[in-house]
């Protein structure tokens, strides 16, 4: 009995894709950039927080000060989860 061998199967070349760690870092960087762009636009176009006391005194604080506090906290959380070195798989 004679057997013939088949040609080896050809594997299709794999499409190049972004490594998973770069994708997570890219989205985290984009999110942090958008957070701070929101602070920038609030600083330019946002209103001031004006408080008036009973004795006639008043205080004016730009609203970007308050927004930047929350932006800092959001940046901290996004960076912690977006730039961690472990994979989710």
SVG drawing of the C-alpha trace seen along z (x, -y; Angstrom):
<svg xmlns="http://www.w3.org/2000/svg" viewBox="-28 -95 32 97">
<polyline fill="none" stroke="black" stroke-width="0.4" points="0.0,0.0 1.3,-3.4 0.3,-6.6 0.7,-10.1 1.3,-13.0 -0.6,-16.2 1.0,-19.5 1.2,-21.3 -1.7,-23.6 -1.0,-27.2 -1.8,-29.5 -3.3,-32.8 -1.3,-35.7 -2.7,-37.2 -3.9,-40.8 -1.8,-43.3 -3.7,-44.6 -2.9,-46.9 -1.6,-45.1 -4.2,-45.0 -2.1,-47.0 -1.7,-49.9 -5.5,-50.0 -6.2,-50.4 -3.6,-53.0 -4.8,-54.9 -8.4,-55.1 -7.2,-56.1 -5.1,-58.9 -8.0,-60.1 -10.3,-60.1 -7.9,-62.1 -7.3,-64.6 -11.1,-65.1 -11.5,-65.6 -8.9,-68.4 -10.3,-69.9 -13.6,-70.2 -11.8,-72.0 -10.2,-74.3 -13.4,-75.2 -15.1,-75.7 -12.3,-78.1 -12.7,-80.1 -16.5,-80.1 -17.9,-79.0 -19.5,-81.3 -18.1,-82.4 -19.5,-81.1 -20.7,-84.2 -21.7,-84.1 -23.1,-87.0 -23.1,-87.1 -25.6,-88.6 -23.2,-91.4 -22.8,-92.5 -19.5,-90.7 -19.2,-88.6 -16.8,-86.1 -16.2,-85.2 -14.6,-81.9 -14.2,-80.6 -16.2,-77.5 -13.2,-75.9 -11.7,-75.6 -14.5,-73.2 -14.5,-71.4 -10.7,-70.9 -11.0,-69.1 -13.4,-66.6 -11.2,-66.3 -8.2,-65.5 -10.2,-62.7 -11.5,-61.4 -7.9,-61.5 -6.7,-59.5 -9.3,-56.8 -8.9,-56.6 -5.1,-56.4 -5.2,-53.8 -7.5,-51.5 -6.3,-52.4 -2.5,-52.2 -2.3,-49.2 0.1,-46.6 -2.0,-43.4 -4.2,-42.0 -7.9,-41.3 -7.8,-37.9"/>
</svg>
